[in-house]
């Protein structure tokens, strides 16, 4: 069996930045076990498998596809960067003729359209709720040490915990955090948290004008740190839109690779997440 594979750096216009995803367009479904083994072999934060829904469609003419996302250890319910990368493969490499692609996923239908040199994803908005920081003191200690915290929020749908650093913190504090992934995983075993977002207010008056910064850690899902995370911004977008009183925002995820996201919180309870993508590898998996 030969399976085509693309490695695409999402949320970046330059190679070796943003978040890499492995994209496998398939003519038919494979077994879950094989999906997981391929994802473990690729060893990126996400490997995504694209299949046609209508047997008469191909990757050039079809407008609806099924997407499944796998980390090296498990299948996940939502992944932004691999969705963006999937659209990039279909539009760029498969020369898809449709103005909009719709992906059927565990999180419902996700639409992606081309916009200039990038892509806009129509994602669910996942609002978090305010928490008592004392209930998360162990995970907070591992994550941010003695740095001052302004807010702690939890999104029960995504199980992402959002921790906002004090506005008195410089961006360098967030960028230089050293988070022990194993200790982080040990600090929270109740199952209520599957991902940790650390965020802070941005510098919208300084070019390029980011409204907020973040980093994302998910050792519970086999990802020590995710470089640029679309799904985390379904939570971040909701939180910062209310805090800043803005619908349109520019965000920067300041991992070592770094990535930029354009966000627009909509009135219908969804969020547009836009970014660019660059293909760095094209090959074949032989089984």
C-alpha positions as CSV (number, residue, x, y, z in Angstrom):
1,X,0.0,0.0,0.0
2,X,1.2,3.5,-0.9
3,X,-0.1,6.5,1.0
4,X,0.7,10.1,-0.1
5,X,1.9,12.4,2.6
6,X,2.6,16.1,2.8
7,X,4.2,18.0,5.7
8,X,2.8,21.4,5.9
9,X,3.8,24.2,8.3
10,X,0.6,26.0,9.2
11,X,0.1,29.5,10.5
12,X,3.3,30.7,8.8
13,X,4.4,32.0,5.4
14,X,7.9,30.7,6.0
15,X,9.2,27.1,6.2
16,X,10.3,25.7,9.6
17,X,8.0,28.0,11.5
18,X,4.3,27.7,12.5
19,X,3.0,24.2,13.3
20,X,3.9,21.2,11.1
21,X,1.2,18.7,10.3
22,X,1.4,15.5,8.3
23,X,-1.5,15.3,5.7
24,X,-2.5,12.0,4.2
25,X,-5.2,12.2,1.4
26,X,-6.7,8.7,1.2
27,X,-8.9,7.0,-1.5
28,X,-10.6,5.0,1.3
29,X,-10.7,4.7,5.0
30,X,-8.1,2.7,6.9
31,X,-8.3,1.0,10.3
32,X,-8.1,3.1,13.5
33,X,-5.0,1.1,14.5
34,X,-3.3,1.9,11.3
35,X,-4.1,5.6,11.6
36,X,-2.6,5.7,15.0
37,X,0.5,3.8,13.9
38,X,1.1,6.2,11.0
39,X,0.6,9.2,13.4
40,X,3.1,7.7,15.8
41,X,5.6,7.2,12.9
42,X,5.2,10.7,11.6
43,X,5.7,11.9,15.2
44,X,4.3,15.4,14.7
45,X,1.7,17.0,17.0
46,X,-1.0,16.0,14.4
47,X,-1.3,13.7,11.5
48,X,-4.6,14.1,9.6
49,X,-6.3,11.7,7.2
50,X,-8.6,13.1,4.4
51,X,-11.2,10.9,2.7
52,X,-13.9,11.7,0.2
53,X,-17.5,11.4,1.4
54,X,-19.0,11.0,-2.1
55,X,-17.4,8.0,-3.9
56,X,-17.7,9.8,-7.2
57,X,-15.7,12.8,-6.0
58,X,-11.9,13.1,-6.2
59,X,-9.6,15.6,-4.4
60,X,-9.9,18.1,-7.2
61,X,-13.7,18.2,-7.7
62,X,-15.0,17.3,-4.3
63,X,-16.2,20.0,-1.9
64,X,-16.9,17.8,1.2
65,X,-14.4,15.5,2.9
66,X,-14.0,13.6,6.1
67,X,-11.1,14.6,8.4
68,X,-9.6,12.7,11.4
69,X,-6.8,14.0,13.5
70,X,-4.3,11.9,15.5
71,X,-1.5,12.9,17.8
72,X,1.3,10.3,18.2
73,X,-0.8,8.8,21.0
74,X,-4.5,9.4,20.5
75,X,-7.3,10.7,18.2
76,X,-8.5,14.3,19.0
77,X,-11.8,16.1,18.6
78,X,-10.5,19.3,17.1
79,X,-7.3,20.5,15.5
80,X,-6.9,23.9,13.8
81,X,-3.5,23.8,12.2
82,X,-4.0,20.4,10.6
83,X,-7.3,21.6,9.2
84,X,-5.6,24.6,7.7
85,X,-2.9,22.4,6.3
86,X,-5.4,20.0,4.8
87,X,-7.1,22.8,3.0
88,X,-3.7,24.0,1.7
89,X,-2.9,20.5,0.3
90,X,-6.3,20.3,-1.5
91,X,-6.2,23.8,-2.9
92,X,-2.5,23.9,-3.8
93,X,-1.5,20.4,-4.6
94,X,-4.8,18.8,-5.6
95,X,-5.9,22.0,-7.4
96,X,-9.4,21.8,-5.9
97,X,-11.8,23.9,-8.0
98,X,-14.3,24.8,-5.2
99,X,-14.3,28.2,-3.5
100,X,-15.1,26.5,-0.2
101,X,-14.3,23.1,1.3
102,X,-16.3,21.5,4.1
103,X,-14.7,18.9,6.4
104,X,-16.9,16.5,8.4
105,X,-15.2,16.0,11.8
106,X,-15.8,15.0,15.4
107,X,-16.5,18.7,16.0
108,X,-19.1,19.0,13.2
109,X,-18.7,20.6,9.8
110,X,-15.7,22.9,9.5
111,X,-15.5,25.1,6.4
112,X,-12.4,26.6,4.9
113,X,-12.1,29.2,2.2
114,X,-9.2,30.8,0.4
115,X,-8.4,34.4,1.2
116,X,-5.5,36.0,-0.6
117,X,-2.4,34.0,0.2
118,X,-4.0,32.3,3.2
119,X,-7.1,30.4,4.4
120,X,-10.0,31.2,6.7
121,X,-11.5,28.5,8.9
122,X,-15.0,28.6,10.3
123,X,-14.7,27.0,13.7
124,X,-16.9,26.7,16.8
125,X,-16.3,29.2,19.6
126,X,-15.6,27.6,23.0
127,X,-16.2,30.1,25.8
128,X,-14.3,29.3,29.1
129,X,-15.7,30.0,32.6
130,X,-13.9,31.7,35.5
131,X,-12.3,29.4,38.1
132,X,-10.9,29.6,41.6
133,X,-7.1,29.5,41.1
134,X,-6.8,27.6,44.4
135,X,-8.4,24.6,42.8
136,X,-5.6,24.4,40.3
137,X,-2.6,25.4,42.5
138,X,-0.6,22.3,41.6
139,X,-0.8,22.7,37.8
140,X,-0.3,26.5,38.1
141,X,2.9,26.0,40.2
142,X,4.4,23.7,37.5
143,X,3.3,25.9,34.7
144,X,4.2,29.4,35.7
145,X,6.1,29.1,39.0
146,X,6.0,32.3,41.0
147,X,4.9,34.6,38.2
148,X,1.7,36.6,39.1
149,X,-1.5,35.3,37.6
150,X,-4.5,37.5,36.7
151,X,-7.1,35.0,35.6
152,X,-7.8,31.3,35.5
153,X,-10.6,30.0,33.2
154,X,-11.6,26.5,32.1
155,X,-13.4,25.5,29.0
156,X,-15.4,22.3,29.9
157,X,-16.0,21.4,26.3
158,X,-12.4,21.3,25.2
159,X,-10.9,20.7,28.7
160,X,-8.5,23.5,28.1
161,X,-7.4,25.5,31.1
162,X,-6.6,29.1,30.4
163,X,-4.1,30.9,32.6
164,X,-3.6,34.6,32.1
165,X,-0.4,36.2,33.3
166,X,-0.5,39.6,35.0
167,X,-0.4,42.6,32.7
168,X,2.8,43.6,34.6
169,X,4.6,40.7,32.9
170,X,6.7,41.3,29.9
171,X,6.3,39.1,26.8
172,X,9.7,37.6,27.5
173,X,8.3,36.0,30.7
174,X,5.8,34.0,28.6
175,X,8.3,33.2,25.9
176,X,10.9,32.0,28.4
177,X,8.7,29.7,30.5
178,X,10.3,26.3,31.0
179,X,7.4,23.9,31.5
180,X,8.2,20.3,32.5
181,X,5.7,18.3,30.5
182,X,5.9,15.2,32.7
183,X,5.5,17.2,35.9
184,X,2.6,19.1,34.3
185,X,0.8,15.8,33.5
186,X,1.4,14.5,37.0
187,X,0.0,17.7,38.5
188,X,-3.4,17.2,37.0
189,X,-4.9,13.7,36.9
190,X,-8.6,14.3,37.5
191,X,-9.4,14.4,33.8
192,X,-10.9,17.8,33.8
193,X,-7.8,19.3,32.1
194,X,-6.4,18.0,28.8
195,X,-4.6,21.1,27.7
196,X,-3.0,24.2,29.3
197,X,-3.1,27.7,27.7
198,X,-0.8,30.4,29.1
199,X,-1.7,33.8,27.8
200,X,-1.1,37.5,28.3
201,X,-2.2,40.8,26.9
202,X,-0.4,41.9,23.7
203,X,1.0,45.1,22.3
204,X,-1.6,46.3,19.7
205,X,0.0,49.7,19.4
206,X,3.4,48.2,18.3
207,X,3.7,46.7,14.9
208,X,2.5,44.1,13.8
209,X,0.0,44.8,16.6
210,X,-0.8,41.6,18.4
211,X,-3.7,41.8,20.7
212,X,-2.6,38.8,22.8
213,X,0.1,36.2,23.1
214,X,-0.1,32.6,24.2
215,X,1.6,29.2,24.5
216,X,-0.1,25.8,24.7
217,X,0.9,22.6,26.5
218,X,-0.9,19.2,26.2
219,X,1.2,16.3,27.6
220,X,-2.2,14.6,28.5
221,X,-2.6,14.2,24.7
222,X,1.0,13.2,23.9
223,X,2.1,16.8,23.1
224,X,4.7,18.5,25.4
225,X,4.2,21.9,23.7
226,X,2.2,22.6,20.5
227,X,3.9,25.3,18.4
228,X,0.7,27.0,17.1
229,X,-2.8,25.8,18.1
230,X,-5.9,26.7,16.3
231,X,-8.2,24.8,18.7
232,X,-6.8,26.8,21.7
233,X,-7.8,30.0,19.9
234,X,-11.4,28.9,19.9
235,X,-11.1,29.4,23.7
236,X,-8.6,32.3,23.6
237,X,-10.7,34.2,21.0
238,X,-13.8,34.0,23.3
239,X,-11.9,35.1,26.4
240,X,-9.9,38.0,24.8
241,X,-12.9,39.3,22.7
242,X,-14.7,40.0,26.0
243,X,-11.7,41.3,27.8
244,X,-10.6,43.7,25.0
245,X,-14.1,44.5,23.6
246,X,-13.0,43.5,20.1
247,X,-14.3,41.1,17.5
248,X,-11.3,41.2,15.2
249,X,-7.9,40.3,16.8
250,X,-4.4,39.4,15.8
251,X,-2.8,36.7,17.9
252,X,0.8,35.4,18.2
253,X,1.7,32.0,19.7
254,X,5.2,32.5,21.0
255,X,6.6,29.0,21.0
256,X,10.1,28.5,19.7
257,X,8.7,28.2,16.1
258,X,6.1,30.9,16.5
259,X,2.9,31.5,14.5
260,X,0.4,34.2,13.7
261,X,-3.4,33.9,13.6
262,X,-6.1,36.3,12.5
263,X,-9.3,35.9,14.5
264,X,-12.8,37.2,14.1
265,X,-15.4,36.4,16.7
266,X,-18.8,36.2,15.0
267,X,-22.3,36.9,16.4
268,X,-23.5,33.4,15.6
269,X,-21.3,31.7,18.2
270,X,-18.5,30.8,15.9
271,X,-15.0,32.1,15.1
272,X,-13.1,32.7,11.9
273,X,-9.4,31.7,12.3
274,X,-7.1,32.7,9.4
275,X,-3.5,32.0,8.5
276,X,-1.1,30.9,5.9
277,X,0.6,27.6,5.2
278,X,3.8,26.3,3.6
279,X,4.5,22.8,2.3
280,X,8.0,21.6,3.2
281,X,7.8,17.9,2.3
282,X,5.9,15.7,-0.2
283,X,6.4,11.9,-0.3
284,X,4.9,8.4,0.0
285,X,4.3,6.1,3.0
286,X,4.9,2.5,1.9
287,X,3.3,-0.3,3.9
